[in-house]
Amino acid sequence: MRALLINKFFYPRGGAERAFFEMDAALRASGHETVHFALRDARNRPSPWAAYFPSEASFEGAVLGRAALRGAGRLFYSREVRRRLRALLEAARPDVAIVHNSYHQLGPAVLLELRARGVATAMVLHDYKVVCPAYSMLREGALCEACAGGRFHQAARHGCGGSRARGVLLAAESYWQWRALRTYAHVARFVAPSRYLVDTVRRMGFPFPVEVVPNAVTVPATASDPASGTAVGFAGRLAPEKGVEVLLQAAARLPHLPLRIAGDGPLARWLAEQVSRRGLGNVTLVGHLDEARLDDEMRRWRLAVVPSVFADNAPYAVLEPLARGIPVIASDVGGIPELLDADALVPRGDAASLAGSVERLWSAPQECRRLGAAGRARVMARHAPGGLVSRLEALLPARQA
């Protein structure tokens, strides 16, 4: 099978990119060919198909800024994206396409061209974008389902995305995708990494079947020994929905426990300022780490924490420590309860509960070792790359010559 894998970013940025690269590696390891389509960017990993990538587009900054206006145009249509994808399809002739996060910077041109060319297409739902214009179903810190039933104008009403102007833009994009272009109607298969996401988009009015295909994670050959770990750790995107503020509040309650935070994101500078301002001498910010350095980092940990405040689905912030045999304490939201036992969960946004659970587990190193071994076994059984390939092969059989 020759599979075209599409994602707007082609460098390690967040969980969607991690899932994208894990899928790419798993397919190639199983003897399939992969073709790539993404934005051009200096941070990209190498790809033999990079010459076909369209120019970078930004949706950051002020809505009326020049770069943001160019990026906003791609929400609705991009001739460049469609032209470059058409050239890639003619050159590569893939059997199937698997689309990850293409919205905003690549936009609907991707699915429209795949439909026009008759390429069997699957789409991976990493978040709630198909039912929530702002993707997170989070508004003013609370879980939100105001757009249920396709009532996307609620995003404009509530200023989702950070401002009224951005909310209007996001609402218009959703109406354009669903009612004018019917973009999703010709996708052959939709898959998602958690049962929670499947149930949520169905409840919100998504009309197409979605199947659960768990994210894959590469399991290191040797496990860590959390009983000898010397720190509590977090590795993930530094963004509001990941509960960074909750993490700092918990750290303030545990001044005697070292907390190490790995990652980058929009709150990176704010986080550094807050650590200094609040006098959190027990918090160390280690920044973004590549895979090898992240593995070394995690081997320092006795346990990991994942304080997400939005309905995270199958976060690698949970899967990666578990794959190494490190126990995890996380929020009881989204698909996280599908990855952990109930006693490893704490109420969303509750810094006191998070700190209490961390304190208790920190004081029981042998229990850390037991829970870590159980978590690693669970990941190996459910999230092995080979299992992902088998599910994809069943969903998308190669086109016959």
Contacts in CASP RR format, 6 or more apart in sequence:
PFRMAT RR
TARGET T0000
AUTHOR 0000-0000-0000
METHOD contacts of the structure
MODEL  1
MRALLINKFFYPRGGAERAFFEMDAALRASGHETVHFALRDARNRPSPWA
AYFPSEASFEGAVLGRAALRGAGRLFYSREVRRRLRALLEAARPDVAIVH
NSYHQLGPAVLLELRARGVATAMVLHDYKVVCPAYSMLREGALCEACAGG
RFHQAARHGCGGSRARGVLLAAESYWQWRALRTYAHVARFVAPSRYLVDT
VRRMGFPFPVEVVPNAVTVPATASDPASGTAVGFAGRLAPEKGVEVLLQA
AARLPHLPLRIAGDGPLARWLAEQVSRRGLGNVTLVGHLDEARLDDEMRR
WRLAVVPSVFADNAPYAVLEPLARGIPVIASDVGGIPELLDADALVPRGD
AASLAGSVERLWSAPQECRRLGAAGRARVMARHAPGGLVSRLEALLPARQ
A
1 27 0 8 1.000
1 32 0 8 1.000
1 33 0 8 1.000
1 95 0 8 1.000
1 96 0 8 1.000
1 393 0 8 1.000
1 396 0 8 1.000
1 397 0 8 1.000
1 398 0 8 1.000
2 32 0 8 1.000
2 33 0 8 1.000
2 34 0 8 1.000
2 35 0 8 1.000
2 92 0 8 1.000
2 93 0 8 1.000
2 94 0 8 1.000
2 95 0 8 1.000
2 96 0 8 1.000
2 398 0 8 1.000
3 27 0 8 1.000
3 32 0 8 1.000
3 33 0 8 1.000
3 34 0 8 1.000
3 35 0 8 1.000
3 94 0 8 1.000
3 95 0 8 1.000
3 96 0 8 1.000
3 97 0 8 1.000
3 98 0 8 1.000
3 392 0 8 1.000
3 396 0 8 1.000
4 34 0 8 1.000
4 35 0 8 1.000
4 36 0 8 1.000
4 37 0 8 1.000
4 88 0 8 1.000
4 89 0 8 1.000
4 92 0 8 1.000
4 94 0 8 1.000
4 96 0 8 1.000
4 97 0 8 1.000
4 98 0 8 1.000
4 119 0 8 1.000
5 20 0 8 1.000
5 23 0 8 1.000
5 24 0 8 1.000
5 27 0 8 1.000
5 34 0 8 1.000
5 35 0 8 1.000
5 36 0 8 1.000
5 37 0 8 1.000
5 97 0 8 1.000
5 98 0 8 1.000
5 100 0 8 1.000
6 36 0 8 1.000
6 37 0 8 1.000
6 38 0 8 1.000
6 97 0 8 1.000
6 98 0 8 1.000
6 99 0 8 1.000
6 100 0 8 1.000
6 102 0 8 1.000
6 106 0 8 1.000
6 110 0 8 1.000
7 16 0 8 1.000
7 17 0 8 1.000
7 20 0 8 1.000
7 38 0 8 1.000
7 99 0 8 1.000
7 100 0 8 1.000
7 101 0 8 1.000
7 102 0 8 1.000
8 38 0 8 1.000
8 39 0 8 1.000
8 101 0 8 1.000
8 102 0 8 1.000
8 103 0 8 1.000
8 104 0 8 1.000
8 105 0 8 1.000
8 106 0 8 1.000
9 16 0 8 1.000
9 17 0 8 1.000
9 38 0 8 1.000
9 39 0 8 1.000
9 41 0 8 1.000
9 101 0 8 1.000
10 17 0 8 1.000
10 36 0 8 1.000
10 38 0 8 1.000
10 39 0 8 1.000
10 41 0 8 1.000
10 44 0 8 1.000
10 45 0 8 1.000
10 47 0 8 1.000
10 50 0 8 1.000
10 53 0 8 1.000
11 17 0 8 1.000
11 41 0 8 1.000
11 43 0 8 1.000
11 44 0 8 1.000
11 45 0 8 1.000
12 18 0 8 1.000
12 21 0 8 1.000
12 288 0 8 1.000
12 290 0 8 1.000
13 237 0 8 1.000
14 236 0 8 1.000
14 237 0 8 1.000
14 316 0 8 1.000
15 126 0 8 1.000
15 237 0 8 1.000
15 315 0 8 1.000
15 316 0 8 1.000
16 100 0 8 1.000
16 101 0 8 1.000
16 126 0 8 1.000
16 127 0 8 1.000
18 215 0 8 1.000
18 316 0 8 1.000
19 100 0 8 1.000
19 124 0 8 1.000
19 126 0 8 1.000
19 193 0 8 1.000
19 215 0 8 1.000
19 216 0 8 1.000
19 316 0 8 1.000
20 100 0 8 1.000
21 45 0 8 1.000
22 215 0 8 1.000
22 216 0 8 1.000
22 217 0 8 1.000
22 218 0 8 1.000
22 385 0 8 1.000
22 388 0 8 1.000
23 98 0 8 1.000
23 216 0 8 1.000
23 388 0 8 1.000
23 392 0 8 1.000
24 34 0 8 1.000
24 36 0 8 1.000
25 218 0 8 1.000
25 385 0 8 1.000
26 216 0 8 1.000
26 385 0 8 1.000
26 386 0 8 1.000
26 388 0 8 1.000
26 389 0 8 1.000
27 33 0 8 1.000
27 34 0 8 1.000
27 389 0 8 1.000
27 392 0 8 1.000
28 34 0 8 1.000
29 385 0 8 1.000
29 386 0 8 1.000
29 389 0 8 1.000
30 386 0 8 1.000
30 389 0 8 1.000
32 389 0 8 1.000
35 49 0 8 1.000
35 88 0 8 1.000
35 92 0 8 1.000
35 94 0 8 1.000
36 47 0 8 1.000
36 49 0 8 1.000
36 50 0 8 1.000
36 53 0 8 1.000
37 49 0 8 1.000
37 52 0 8 1.000
37 53 0 8 1.000
37 84 0 8 1.000
37 85 0 8 1.000
37 88 0 8 1.000
37 110 0 8 1.000
38 44 0 8 1.000
38 47 0 8 1.000
38 53 0 8 1.000
38 106 0 8 1.000
39 53 0 8 1.000
39 54 0 8 1.000
39 55 0 8 1.000
39 56 0 8 1.000
39 57 0 8 1.000
39 105 0 8 1.000
39 106 0 8 1.000
40 50 0 8 1.000
40 53 0 8 1.000
40 54 0 8 1.000
40 55 0 8 1.000
40 56 0 8 1.000
41 56 0 8 1.000
44 50 0 8 1.000
44 53 0 8 1.000
47 53 0 8 1.000
49 88 0 8 1.000
49 92 0 8 1.000
52 84 0 8 1.000
52 85 0 8 1.000
52 87 0 8 1.000
52 88 0 8 1.000
52 91 0 8 1.000
53 84 0 8 1.000
54 78 0 8 1.000
54 80 0 8 1.000
54 81 0 8 1.000
54 84 0 8 1.000
54 85 0 8 1.000
54 106 0 8 1.000
55 80 0 8 1.000
56 105 0 8 1.000
57 70 0 8 1.000
57 71 0 8 1.000
57 74 0 8 1.000
57 78 0 8 1.000
57 105 0 8 1.000
58 67 0 8 1.000
58 68 0 8 1.000
58 70 0 8 1.000
58 71 0 8 1.000
58 105 0 8 1.000
59 68 0 8 1.000
59 71 0 8 1.000
59 72 0 8 1.000
59 75 0 8 1.000
59 104 0 8 1.000
59 105 0 8 1.000
60 67 0 8 1.000
60 68 0 8 1.000
61 67 0 8 1.000
61 68 0 8 1.000
62 68 0 8 1.000
63 69 0 8 1.000
63 72 0 8 1.000
63 163 0 8 1.000
63 165 0 8 1.000
63 166 0 8 1.000
63 169 0 8 1.000
64 165 0 8 1.000
71 104 0 8 1.000
71 105 0 8 1.000
72 169 0 8 1.000
74 81 0 8 1.000
74 104 0 8 1.000
74 105 0 8 1.000
74 106 0 8 1.000
74 107 0 8 1.000
74 109 0 8 1.000
75 103 0 8 1.000
75 104 0 8 1.000
75 107 0 8 1.000
75 169 0 8 1.000
75 170 0 8 1.000
75 173 0 8 1.000
75 176 0 8 1.000
76 107 0 8 1.000
76 108 0 8 1.000
76 172 0 8 1.000
76 173 0 8 1.000
76 176 0 8 1.000
77 107 0 8 1.000
77 108 0 8 1.000
77 109 0 8 1.000
78 106 0 8 1.000
78 107 0 8 1.000
78 109 0 8 1.000
79 109 0 8 1.000
81 106 0 8 1.000
81 107 0 8 1.000
81 109 0 8 1.000
81 110 0 8 1.000
82 109 0 8 1.000
82 110 0 8 1.000
82 112 0 8 1.000
82 113 0 8 1.000
85 109 0 8 1.000
85 110 0 8 1.000
85 113 0 8 1.000
85 114 0 8 1.000
86 113 0 8 1.000
86 117 0 8 1.000
89 113 0 8 1.000
89 114 0 8 1.000
89 117 0 8 1.000
89 119 0 8 1.000
94 119 0 8 1.000
95 120 0 8 1.000
95 396 0 8 1.000
95 398 0 8 1.000
95 399 0 8 1.000
96 119 0 8 1.000
96 120 0 8 1.000
96 121 0 8 1.000
96 122 0 8 1.000
96 396 0 8 1.000
96 398 0 8 1.000
96 399 0 8 1.000
97 114 0 8 1.000
97 119 0 8 1.000
97 120 0 8 1.000
97 121 0 8 1.000
97 122 0 8 1.000
98 121 0 8 1.000
98 122 0 8 1.000
98 123 0 8 1.000
98 124 0 8 1.000
98 392 0 8 1.000
98 396 0 8 1.000
99 110 0 8 1.000
99 111 0 8 1.000
99 114 0 8 1.000
99 121 0 8 1.000
99 122 0 8 1.000
99 123 0 8 1.000
99 124 0 8 1.000
99 187 0 8 1.000
100 123 0 8 1.000
100 124 0 8 1.000
100 126 0 8 1.000
101 126 0 8 1.000
101 127 0 8 1.000
101 129 0 8 1.000
102 110 0 8 1.000
102 111 0 8 1.000
103 129 0 8 1.000
103 173 0 8 1.000
108 176 0 8 1.000
108 177 0 8 1.000
108 181 0 8 1.000
108 183 0 8 1.000
111 121 0 8 1.000
111 123 0 8 1.000
111 183 0 8 1.000
111 184 0 8 1.000
111 186 0 8 1.000
111 187 0 8 1.000
112 181 0 8 1.000
112 183 0 8 1.000
114 121 0 8 1.000
115 121 0 8 1.000
115 186 0 8 1.000
120 188 0 8 1.000
120 396 0 8 1.000
120 399 0 8 1.000
121 186 0 8 1.000
121 187 0 8 1.000
121 188 0 8 1.000
121 189 0 8 1.000
122 187 0 8 1.000
122 188 0 8 1.000
122 189 0 8 1.000
122 190 0 8 1.000
122 191 0 8 1.000
122 392 0 8 1.000
122 395 0 8 1.000
122 396 0 8 1.000
123 184 0 8 1.000
123 187 0 8 1.000
123 189 0 8 1.000
123 190 0 8 1.000
123 191 0 8 1.000
124 191 0 8 1.000
124 192 0 8 1.000
124 193 0 8 1.000
124 213 0 8 1.000
125 190 0 8 1.000
125 191 0 8 1.000
125 192 0 8 1.000
125 197 0 8 1.000
125 201 0 8 1.000
125 210 0 8 1.000
126 192 0 8 1.000
126 193 0 8 1.000
126 313 0 8 1.000
127 135 0 8 1.000
127 136 0 8 1.000
127 197 0 8 1.000
127 313 0 8 1.000
128 135 0 8 1.000
128 136 0 8 1.000
128 137 0 8 1.000
128 197 0 8 1.000
128 200 0 8 1.000
128 201 0 8 1.000
128 204 0 8 1.000
128 311 0 8 1.000
129 135 0 8 1.000
130 184 0 8 1.000
130 201 0 8 1.000
130 206 0 8 1.000
131 137 0 8 1.000
131 147 0 8 1.000
131 148 0 8 1.000
131 149 0 8 1.000
131 150 0 8 1.000
131 200 0 8 1.000
131 201 0 8 1.000
131 204 0 8 1.000
131 205 0 8 1.000
131 206 0 8 1.000
132 144 0 8 1.000
132 147 0 8 1.000
132 155 0 8 1.000
132 204 0 8 1.000
133 147 0 8 1.000
133 152 0 8 1.000
133 155 0 8 1.000
133 160 0 8 1.000
133 167 0 8 1.000
133 170 0 8 1.000
133 171 0 8 1.000
133 173 0 8 1.000
133 174 0 8 1.000
134 155 0 8 1.000
134 160 0 8 1.000
134 161 0 8 1.000
134 167 0 8 1.000
134 170 0 8 1.000
136 241 0 8 1.000
136 310 0 8 1.000
137 143 0 8 1.000
137 144 0 8 1.000
137 145 0 8 1.000
137 200 0 8 1.000
137 310 0 8 1.000
137 311 0 8 1.000
138 144 0 8 1.000
138 241 0 8 1.000
138 309 0 8 1.000
138 310 0 8 1.000
138 311 0 8 1.000
139 146 0 8 1.000
139 158 0 8 1.000
139 160 0 8 1.000
141 309 0 8 1.000
143 310 0 8 1.000
143 311 0 8 1.000
143 333 0 8 1.000
144 158 0 8 1.000
145 203 0 8 1.000
145 204 0 8 1.000
146 154 0 8 1.000
146 155 0 8 1.000
146 157 0 8 1.000
146 158 0 8 1.000
147 154 0 8 1.000
147 155 0 8 1.000
147 174 0 8 1.000
147 204 0 8 1.000
148 203 0 8 1.000
148 204 0 8 1.000
148 205 0 8 1.000
149 204 0 8 1.000
149 205 0 8 1.000
150 174 0 8 1.000
150 178 0 8 1.000
150 204 0 8 1.000
150 205 0 8 1.000
152 170 0 8 1.000
152 171 0 8 1.000
152 174 0 8 1.000
152 175 0 8 1.000
152 178 0 8 1.000
153 171 0 8 1.000
153 175 0 8 1.000
154 160 0 8 1.000
154 171 0 8 1.000
155 161 0 8 1.000
155 167 0 8 1.000
155 168 0 8 1.000
155 170 0 8 1.000
155 171 0 8 1.000
155 174 0 8 1.000
156 164 0 8 1.000
156 167 0 8 1.000
156 168 0 8 1.000
156 170 0 8 1.000
156 171 0 8 1.000
156 172 0 8 1.000
158 167 0 8 1.000
159 166 0 8 1.000
159 167 0 8 1.000
159 168 0 8 1.000
160 166 0 8 1.000
160 167 0 8 1.000
160 170 0 8 1.000
160 171 0 8 1.000
161 167 0 8 1.000
161 170 0 8 1.000
177 183 0 8 1.000
177 184 0 8 1.000
178 184 0 8 1.000
184 190 0 8 1.000
184 208 0 8 1.000
187 208 0 8 1.000
188 396 0 8 1.000
189 211 0 8 1.000
189 395 0 8 1.000
189 396 0 8 1.000
190 208 0 8 1.000
190 209 0 8 1.000
190 210 0 8 1.000
190 211 0 8 1.000
191 210 0 8 1.000
191 211 0 8 1.000
191 212 0 8 1.000
191 213 0 8 1.000
191 391 0 8 1.000
191 395 0 8 1.000
192 198 0 8 1.000
192 201 0 8 1.000
192 210 0 8 1.000
192 211 0 8 1.000
192 212 0 8 1.000
192 213 0 8 1.000
192 313 0 8 1.000
193 212 0 8 1.000
193 213 0 8 1.000
193 214 0 8 1.000
193 215 0 8 1.000
193 313 0 8 1.000
193 314 0 8 1.000
194 212 0 8 1.000
194 214 0 8 1.000
194 313 0 8 1.000
194 314 0 8 1.000
194 334 0 8 1.000
194 335 0 8 1.000
194 338 0 8 1.000
195 212 0 8 1.000
195 335 0 8 1.000
195 338 0 8 1.000
196 311 0 8 1.000
196 313 0 8 1.000
196 334 0 8 1.000
196 335 0 8 1.000
196 337 0 8 1.000
196 338 0 8 1.000
197 210 0 8 1.000
197 311 0 8 1.000
197 313 0 8 1.000
197 334 0 8 1.000
197 335 0 8 1.000
198 210 0 8 1.000
198 211 0 8 1.000
198 212 0 8 1.000
200 311 0 8 1.000
200 334 0 8 1.000
201 210 0 8 1.000
202 210 0 8 1.000
211 395 0 8 1.000
213 388 0 8 1.000
213 391 0 8 1.000
213 392 0 8 1.000
213 395 0 8 1.000
214 314 0 8 1.000
214 382 0 8 1.000
214 383 0 8 1.000
214 388 0 8 1.000
215 314 0 8 1.000
215 316 0 8 1.000
215 319 0 8 1.000
215 383 0 8 1.000
215 388 0 8 1.000
216 383 0 8 1.000
216 384 0 8 1.000
216 385 0 8 1.000
216 386 0 8 1.000
216 387 0 8 1.000
216 388 0 8 1.000
217 316 0 8 1.000
217 319 0 8 1.000
217 320 0 8 1.000
217 323 0 8 1.000
217 379 0 8 1.000
217 383 0 8 1.000
217 385 0 8 1.000
218 323 0 8 1.000
218 385 0 8 1.000
219 323 0 8 1.000
219 376 0 8 1.000
219 379 0 8 1.000
219 380 0 8 1.000
219 384 0 8 1.000
220 295 0 8 1.000
220 323 0 8 1.000
220 324 0 8 1.000
223 324 0 8 1.000
223 325 0 8 1.000
223 372 0 8 1.000
223 373 0 8 1.000
223 376 0 8 1.000
224 298 0 8 1.000
224 299 0 8 1.000
224 301 0 8 1.000
224 324 0 8 1.000
224 325 0 8 1.000
224 326 0 8 1.000
225 369 0 8 1.000
226 301 0 8 1.000
226 302 0 8 1.000
226 303 0 8 1.000
226 325 0 8 1.000
226 326 0 8 1.000
226 327 0 8 1.000
226 365 0 8 1.000
226 368 0 8 1.000
226 369 0 8 1.000
226 372 0 8 1.000
227 302 0 8 1.000
227 365 0 8 1.000
227 366 0 8 1.000
227 368 0 8 1.000
227 369 0 8 1.000
228 302 0 8 1.000
228 365 0 8 1.000
229 300 0 8 1.000
229 301 0 8 1.000
229 302 0 8 1.000
229 365 0 8 1.000
230 258 0 8 1.000
230 300 0 8 1.000
230 302 0 8 1.000
231 257 0 8 1.000
231 258 0 8 1.000
231 259 0 8 1.000
231 260 0 8 1.000
231 284 0 8 1.000
231 300 0 8 1.000
231 301 0 8 1.000
231 302 0 8 1.000
232 254 0 8 1.000
232 257 0 8 1.000
232 258 0 8 1.000
232 259 0 8 1.000
232 260 0 8 1.000
232 301 0 8 1.000
232 302 0 8 1.000
232 303 0 8 1.000
232 304 0 8 1.000
232 305 0 8 1.000
232 358 0 8 1.000
232 362 0 8 1.000
233 259 0 8 1.000
233 260 0 8 1.000
233 261 0 8 1.000
233 262 0 8 1.000
233 298 0 8 1.000
233 301 0 8 1.000
233 303 0 8 1.000
233 304 0 8 1.000
233 305 0 8 1.000
233 321 0 8 1.000
234 247 0 8 1.000
234 259 0 8 1.000
234 260 0 8 1.000
234 261 0 8 1.000
234 262 0 8 1.000
234 304 0 8 1.000
234 305 0 8 1.000
234 306 0 8 1.000
234 307 0 8 1.000
234 317 0 8 1.000
235 261 0 8 1.000
235 262 0 8 1.000
235 263 0 8 1.000
235 289 0 8 1.000
235 294 0 8 1.000
235 297 0 8 1.000
235 298 0 8 1.000
235 304 0 8 1.000
235 317 0 8 1.000
235 320 0 8 1.000
235 321 0 8 1.000
236 242 0 8 1.000
236 262 0 8 1.000
236 263 0 8 1.000
236 315 0 8 1.000
236 316 0 8 1.000
236 317 0 8 1.000
237 263 0 8 1.000
237 264 0 8 1.000
237 265 0 8 1.000
238 244 0 8 1.000
238 261 0 8 1.000
238 263 0 8 1.000
238 264 0 8 1.000
238 265 0 8 1.000
238 266 0 8 1.000
238 267 0 8 1.000
238 268 0 8 1.000
238 271 0 8 1.000
239 265 0 8 1.000
239 266 0 8 1.000
239 267 0 8 1.000
240 266 0 8 1.000
240 267 0 8 1.000
240 309 0 8 1.000
241 308 0 8 1.000
241 309 0 8 1.000
241 310 0 8 1.000
241 312 0 8 1.000
242 306 0 8 1.000
242 307 0 8 1.000
242 308 0 8 1.000
242 309 0 8 1.000
242 312 0 8 1.000
242 317 0 8 1.000
243 307 0 8 1.000
243 308 0 8 1.000
243 309 0 8 1.000
243 331 0 8 1.000
243 349 0 8 1.000
244 267 0 8 1.000
244 271 0 8 1.000
244 307 0 8 1.000
246 307 0 8 1.000
246 309 0 8 1.000
246 349 0 8 1.000
246 350 0 8 1.000
246 351 0 8 1.000
246 354 0 8 1.000
247 259 0 8 1.000
247 261 0 8 1.000
247 305 0 8 1.000
247 307 0 8 1.000
247 354 0 8 1.000
248 271 0 8 1.000
248 274 0 8 1.000
248 275 0 8 1.000
248 278 0 8 1.000
248 280 0 8 1.000
248 283 0 8 1.000
249 351 0 8 1.000
249 355 0 8 1.000
250 305 0 8 1.000
250 307 0 8 1.000
250 351 0 8 1.000
250 352 0 8 1.000
250 354 0 8 1.000
250 355 0 8 1.000
250 358 0 8 1.000
251 257 0 8 1.000
251 259 0 8 1.000
251 280 0 8 1.000
251 282 0 8 1.000
251 283 0 8 1.000
252 278 0 8 1.000
252 280 0 8 1.000
253 351 0 8 1.000
253 352 0 8 1.000
253 355 0 8 1.000
253 356 0 8 1.000
254 282 0 8 1.000
254 355 0 8 1.000
254 358 0 8 1.000
254 359 0 8 1.000
255 280 0 8 1.000
255 281 0 8 1.000
255 282 0 8 1.000
256 282 0 8 1.000
257 282 0 8 1.000
257 358 0 8 1.000
257 359 0 8 1.000
257 362 0 8 1.000
258 282 0 8 1.000
258 284 0 8 1.000
259 282 0 8 1.000
259 283 0 8 1.000
259 284 0 8 1.000
259 305 0 8 1.000
260 283 0 8 1.000
260 284 0 8 1.000
260 286 0 8 1.000
260 297 0 8 1.000
260 300 0 8 1.000
260 301 0 8 1.000
261 271 0 8 1.000
261 283 0 8 1.000
261 284 0 8 1.000
261 285 0 8 1.000
261 286 0 8 1.000
261 287 0 8 1.000
262 286 0 8 1.000
262 287 0 8 1.000
262 288 0 8 1.000
262 289 0 8 1.000
262 294 0 8 1.000
262 297 0 8 1.000
263 286 0 8 1.000
263 287 0 8 1.000
263 288 0 8 1.000
263 289 0 8 1.000
264 287 0 8 1.000
264 288 0 8 1.000
268 285 0 8 1.000
268 287 0 8 1.000
271 285 0 8 1.000
272 285 0 8 1.000
274 280 0 8 1.000
275 281 0 8 1.000
275 283 0 8 1.000
275 285 0 8 1.000
286 297 0 8 1.000
289 297 0 8 1.000
294 320 0 8 1.000
295 324 0 8 1.000
298 304 0 8 1.000
298 320 0 8 1.000
298 321 0 8 1.000
298 324 0 8 1.000
298 326 0 8 1.000
299 324 0 8 1.000
301 321 0 8 1.000
301 326 0 8 1.000
302 326 0 8 1.000
302 361 0 8 1.000
302 362 0 8 1.000
302 365 0 8 1.000
302 368 0 8 1.000
303 321 0 8 1.000
303 326 0 8 1.000
303 327 0 8 1.000
303 328 0 8 1.000
303 329 0 8 1.000
303 358 0 8 1.000
303 361 0 8 1.000
303 362 0 8 1.000
303 368 0 8 1.000
304 317 0 8 1.000
304 318 0 8 1.000
304 321 0 8 1.000
304 326 0 8 1.000
304 327 0 8 1.000
304 328 0 8 1.000
304 329 0 8 1.000
305 328 0 8 1.000
305 329 0 8 1.000
305 330 0 8 1.000
305 354 0 8 1.000
305 358 0 8 1.000
306 312 0 8 1.000
306 315 0 8 1.000
306 317 0 8 1.000
306 318 0 8 1.000
306 328 0 8 1.000
306 329 0 8 1.000
306 330 0 8 1.000
306 331 0 8 1.000
306 336 0 8 1.000
307 330 0 8 1.000
307 331 0 8 1.000
307 346 0 8 1.000
307 349 0 8 1.000
307 351 0 8 1.000
307 354 0 8 1.000
308 315 0 8 1.000
308 317 0 8 1.000
308 330 0 8 1.000
308 331 0 8 1.000
308 333 0 8 1.000
308 336 0 8 1.000
308 348 0 8 1.000
309 331 0 8 1.000
309 333 0 8 1.000
309 348 0 8 1.000
309 349 0 8 1.000
310 333 0 8 1.000
311 333 0 8 1.000
311 334 0 8 1.000
311 335 0 8 1.000
312 331 0 8 1.000
312 333 0 8 1.000
312 334 0 8 1.000
312 335 0 8 1.000
312 336 0 8 1.000
313 334 0 8 1.000
313 335 0 8 1.000
314 335 0 8 1.000
314 338 0 8 1.000
314 339 0 8 1.000
315 336 0 8 1.000
317 330 0 8 1.000
318 328 0 8 1.000
318 330 0 8 1.000
318 336 0 8 1.000
318 339 0 8 1.000
318 340 0 8 1.000
319 339 0 8 1.000
319 379 0 8 1.000
319 383 0 8 1.000
321 327 0 8 1.000
321 328 0 8 1.000
322 328 0 8 1.000
322 339 0 8 1.000
322 372 0 8 1.000
322 375 0 8 1.000
322 376 0 8 1.000
322 378 0 8 1.000
322 379 0 8 1.000
323 376 0 8 1.000
323 379 0 8 1.000
323 380 0 8 1.000
323 383 0 8 1.000
324 376 0 8 1.000
325 372 0 8 1.000
325 373 0 8 1.000
325 375 0 8 1.000
325 376 0 8 1.000
326 368 0 8 1.000
326 372 0 8 1.000
327 344 0 8 1.000
327 361 0 8 1.000
327 367 0 8 1.000
327 368 0 8 1.000
327 371 0 8 1.000
327 372 0 8 1.000
327 375 0 8 1.000
328 339 0 8 1.000
328 340 0 8 1.000
328 344 0 8 1.000
329 344 0 8 1.000
329 345 0 8 1.000
329 346 0 8 1.000
329 354 0 8 1.000
329 357 0 8 1.000
329 358 0 8 1.000
329 361 0 8 1.000
330 336 0 8 1.000
330 339 0 8 1.000
330 340 0 8 1.000
330 344 0 8 1.000
330 345 0 8 1.000
330 346 0 8 1.000
331 345 0 8 1.000
331 346 0 8 1.000
331 347 0 8 1.000
331 348 0 8 1.000
331 349 0 8 1.000
332 345 0 8 1.000
332 346 0 8 1.000
332 347 0 8 1.000
332 348 0 8 1.000
333 348 0 8 1.000
336 345 0 8 1.000
337 345 0 8 1.000
339 378 0 8 1.000
344 357 0 8 1.000
344 371 0 8 1.000
346 353 0 8 1.000
346 354 0 8 1.000
346 357 0 8 1.000
347 353 0 8 1.000
361 367 0 8 1.000
361 368 0 8 1.000
361 371 0 8 1.000
362 368 0 8 1.000
END
